[in-house]
Amino acid sequence: MLDNTRPLPVNQNPSTDSGLEVHPIGSLETIGIIVGTNIGAGVLGIAFAARKTGYLPLLACLILTCVICIITMLYTAEACLRTRGNHQLSGLAQRYLGSIGAWLIFIAVAANSYGALTAYMSGSGNILADFFNEYGLSPQLGSLLFFIPSALILYLGLKALGAGQKLISGAMMTIVLVLIFATISHPSSNVAYLLQREWEYVIPVFNLAVFVFGAQFLVPELVRGNQHQARQLPRLIVAGMLATLLLVAAIPASVIALVGNDNVSQVATLNWGRALGNWAYYTANIFALLAMMTSYWGLGGCLLTNIFDHFRLGPEGHPVKRCLVLAAVALPPFLFAYSGASSFVGALYFAGTFGGVLMGIMPIILLNRARRHGETVPAFRCGWYAHPLIQALIAATFAGSGLYAIAAAMGWLPASW
């Protein structure tokens, strides 16, 4: 809902609080950041995660989590626009929830980001090693080759990230459309595979879907890049998330229809490409690498700026500080990926569950506090979907998914894998 009563106050020195600078980005870049970040390792692993529950329960989870995450993203956007300066989630939490809230948010962002970045390191290394198997390329070296361009964009900042996301997101959509058309026309495709369902395992799949759509951490970056068109931001968020939903629903549907639930690998494009032929194998896995890279940029960029904001490190453009923070963001996932601590989908699952619970609940608290103690009039105001009853249902949904994950880890309830 737009708030037309007063214009949004202009902050004359927006970088004084957090060291984060304003870098305007366009509408397509904004949508590209949302789609590119969400279409990452989660969409590649979600077909494997749903191999027990089937496609229809997966689709229900995707729709539900998409709607919930759009709402909580809009909550976060209003909270950002009610606050002077450029802050990440941890900075907002410091402003409205105090030090304990700030640390909880920072830990949630870090856990979510490191879990995902670890999965990207592992997944990219496996794909490149499979690509160049005849040359003896190891997964570790493959991950290193992936790491170099990924880290470079993070160093260059939000403007470069937006341009890269827009370009590669468009390329990914084109690749997916080609692969889906090839799947539909393939004689081995069987729609009956999509009708198999086992609702017993639906909650673990919901937890992974939360990771795919859980882009609340992106919102402060989107606000920072859209101060020149803040009134358009809700529409851009909805557009980016709906585009994500279409792709995230279509990709596992195509993979499962082609190979069946029992033959899906952890990185689904490996099976998808082999089933369609040699050309599709390379095409699908180029898509996978691009998807991991764009998601790496989104998550890694948010973690980097959260570190600057949370620890008040000063101007984000300072070369030495930026290199040190970039090392803190980029090096641990590489080490975690080859420590043997977790599998590809397992890393996503736990990141999505525990980081997602806090990411789903904290925007509610931030919105309500910002409405009572905010410093500016926002460019838009959340409408009926900010009703206390809806907020309570969202909080209960995220809390319930977290409790299920704990019970499943203890062996009291069935896990999805």
N, C-alpha and C positions, 0 to 999 in steps of 0.2 A: 504494500500500500504506500503510495507516494505521500509525502508530507510537504504540502505547498504553502504552509503558513509563513515560514521564514526561510531565507537562503542559508545554505550551509556555510558557517563561518570559515573564513580562510585562515589557516595557520601560517603566519609569516615566516616561521623558522621551524619547519616540521622535523628537522633532524636533531634538535637539541636534546631530546629525552633519550633516544635509543641509538643514535648514530646511523639510523636507516634513512636513506635518501629517497626522494620522489623520482621515479622513472616511469613516465607515462607509457602505457601500452594501449593498443587498439582493441576493438571489439573481437575481431577474429583471433588476435593473440590471446585474449582472455579466455575465449572458448577453447582455443588450442591448448592452453595450459591445463584447463580442467580435464579435457579429453585425454591429452597426452599423459598426464599424471595418473589418471585412473586406469587407462588402458595399458597396464604394465604387467608385472608378473602375476597379479591376481587373476586376470582374465585368462592367462595361459595355464594356470593351475586349477581353475575352478571346475573345469570339466572333469579332471581327475578326482577332485574332492567330491564331486557329485556322482561318482560311478556307482555308489551304493544306493543313493536316494533317488536317482533318475532326474530327467530333465524338467518335468512339470513342477515338482517341489523346488527345484533350483530357480525356475522362472518366477515362482511366487515369492521366493526370498529376494530375488533381484529387484522386483517391482517394489516390494515393501521397503527394502533398505534404501532404494533410490529416493522414494518419497520422504522417508524420515531424514535422510542426509541432506536433501534439499532444504527442508525446514530448518534443521540445525545450522546449516550454512548461512541461511538468511538471518537467523538469530545472531550469529557471529558477526555478520556484516553490519547489522544495526548497532551492535555493541562497539564495533570499531569506529563507526561514523559518529558515535556519541562521545568519542574520546579524542582529545587533542594529541597531535603528534602521530608518528608512525610506529606502531607497536605490533609485535607478534603475539601469539596466544599467551606466552609466559609473561610478557609485559602487560597485557590486559589483565591477566590474573593478579599480577603484583598490584595493579591499580585498584582492582575491585575486590580481591579476595585476600590480599596480604601475602606474606612470604610463603606460608605453607601452601596456599593455593597456587602460587607461582611455581614452586618446586614440583608440586604434583603435575601441573600442566607440562612443565619442561621435561619431567621424567617420562610422561606419557608420549610427548612428541618424539623424544629421543628413542624410546623403546619401539614405537611404531616405525620410525624412520630406519633405525639400525636393523630391525628385523627384516624390513622390506629390502633395504640396500644389500643386506647379506644374501637374500634370495636372488637379487639381480646379479650379484657377483657369481653365485653358484650357477644360475641358469644360463647366463651369457657364456661362461666358461664351457659348460657342457655342450651348448649349441656350436660354438666355434670349434671345439675339439671334434665334434661329430662332422662338421663341415670339412675340416682339413685332416681327417683321420689318416689318410694315406701319407701325409707328411709328418705324422707323429706329433702333432700339436697337442700339448697337455691342457687340461682344463684350467690349470693355474695360469699358463701363458695366455690362454684365451680370455680369461678374466682381466688380465693385465692389458690386453689390446682393447678391451671394452672400456676399461677404466680411464684411459688417456683422454679421449674426446669428451667423456662424461664429466670428468673433473675440470676440463678446460672451460666448458660453458658455465659451470658453477662459479669459477673464478671471475668470469666476465660480467656476471650479474643479471639482474631482472630483465633488462632490455634485450640482451642476447638470448636469454632463456625464452622470452616471449616469441621472438622471431624464429628461433629454432623449433619451438613447440608448434607454431602455426604451420611451418613448412612440413615437418615430419608427420604431424597429425593428419594433414591432408593426404600425404603419401600412404599412411597406414590405412586410411579409409578406402582409398583406391585399391590397395592390395586385398583388403578383406572382401570388397565387393567382387573382385575377380575370383577369389577362392570360393566364395559362397556360390557364385554362378556355376563354377566348375563342379562343386559338390552336388548341387541340385541336378545337374545333367549327368552325373556319374551313375552308371548302372548298379553299382554296389550300394548306393544310398537307400536307406530303409527308414521310412517315417515311423514304423512301429517301434524302433529303438527309443524314440522320444516319448512314447507313451508308457514306458516302464517306470514305475514309481514305488518308493518305499519310504513313507513319511516318517518312519522311526528315526531316520538319520538327518532330519531336516534342520535341526538347530545347529549342529556343527557347520552345515553348509551356510546357514544364515550368518554365522560368525565370520566366515571367510568373505561372504558378500559385503559385510560391514567394512572389511578392509578395502574391497574394490571401490566402494562408493564413499568411504570415509574421508572426504576432502575438506573437512572443517579447518584443518591446519593451513590450507591454501588461502583461505579467505582474507587474512590480513595482507598477504602479498597482492591479491587481486584488488583490494581496497587501495593499497599504496599505489598501484599502477593505474587506477581508474578515478582518481580524485577529480579529473577534468570532466568526467561523465558519471558521477556517482549515482545519479538517478537511474541510469541504465543497468547498473550492476545486478539487480535482482533478475532481470530478464536474461542477462548473459549467464548467470549462474544456472538458471533453469534450462536454458538452451544447451549449455555444456553438459549438464547432468543427463538430460534426455538423450543427447547424442551418445553419451557413454552407455546408457541403458540399451539403446538399439544395438550397439556393437557388442556389448558384453552378453546380451541375450543371443545374438546371431552366431557368435563364434562357437560357443560350446554346442549349440544346436547343430551346427554344421559338422563339427567333429564327431559328436555322438551318433548322428544319423549316418555317418560314413563308416565308422569303425565299430560302433557299439560301445556300451558302457564298460565291458570287460577288457577292452583293448586300448583304453586311453592311457597315455603316459603322463608323468608328472608335468612335463612341458608338452602340452597337447599338440603343438604344431609339428612335432617330430612325427607323430602318427598321421596327422592330417596330410602333411606333404607327401609322405611315402605312399599313402593310399591313392593319391591323385596322380602321382607320377613324378619323375625326376625334376621337371620344371617347377612343379608345385612345392616339392620338398625345399628347394632353395628359396622360392618366393615366400613360403609360409615362415621359414625360419629367419629370413631377412626382416619380415614383419615382427617376429618375436624379438629380435635384437633391437629394432627401432622402438618397440613398445617398452622394453626394459630401459632403454636409454632415456626416453621422454619421461618415464615415471621416475627414474633416477634423478633427473634434473629437478622435477617438481618437489620430491621429498627431500633430496639433498639440499636444494636451495632454501627450503623452509627451515630445515634443521640449522643450516649455516646462519640464517638471519635470526633465528631464535637464540642461538648462542650469543650473537652480538647483543641482542636485546636483553636477555636474561642476566648476563654478566656485565652489562654496561661497559663494553669494550671500546666505545668511542666510534668515530666514523668508520663505516663498513668499507670505504674505499682505501683505507690505509693498507699499502701493499704487504707489509710484513705480517700485520695482524690477520689480514685476509688469508694469506698463505698458511699461517698456523691453524686458523679455524678450519680451513679447507682440509688440512691434513687430519684434524680431529674428526671431521665428517667422513672422509673418504677412505682412510686407511683401516680403521677397525672392521668394516664389513668385509674387506678382502681377507683379513686374518680370520674372522669368524667363519667365512665360507668354507675354509679348508681345515678347520679345527675338528670336524666330525661331530660338532655339537648338535646339529639339527639338519633335517632334510629340507629340500626345496619348499614343499608345501607346508611342512611343519613350521618353518620359520614364518611363513605368511599367516598361518592359523593363529599362532600365539600372539604375533604382532597385532593382528586384526582383532582378536578377542580382548586383550587387556588394554591395549592402546585405544581400541575402538570404544570400549565402555566409557572411559574418561572423556574421549573426544565427543561422545554422544550426549553425555550428561552436563559437562562443563559449559557448553554454549547456553543452556537454559539458565544456569546460575549467572553467567556473565550478562546475559540480556536483562534479567530482572534487576541486577545490581546497577547496570548502566542506565536503566530507565529511572532509577531512583537517584543516582549520584553522577550521571553523565555531565560532561562539560560543554557540549555543543548540541545544536538541533540537527538531527540526522537528515540526510537527503531522502530517505524513505523509512517507513515504519512498518514492521511486521503486523499483519492483520489478524484474522480469526484464528490462524494456525498458531498464534502465540497464547491462546487461551490456556489457563492453568490445567484444565483437564487433559488437553492434548500434550502439554509439557509433562504431566505425570505419566501418561501412557508411554511417551517416548523414553523417559527415564526408566520406567519399569521394564520396557523391552530390552534396553541395553544392559541393565542390571541382571535381568534374567538370563541373558546370553552368557554373561560372565560367570554366573553361578553354575550354569550347565557345563561350561568349560572346566571349571574346577572339579565338579562331580565326575566328569568324563575322565579327567586326568587321574583321579583317585580310583577309577575302575568301577564306579557306582552306576554309571550310565554309559550307553554305547557311544563310542567315538566314530567319526566318519571314516577314518583310515587307521 
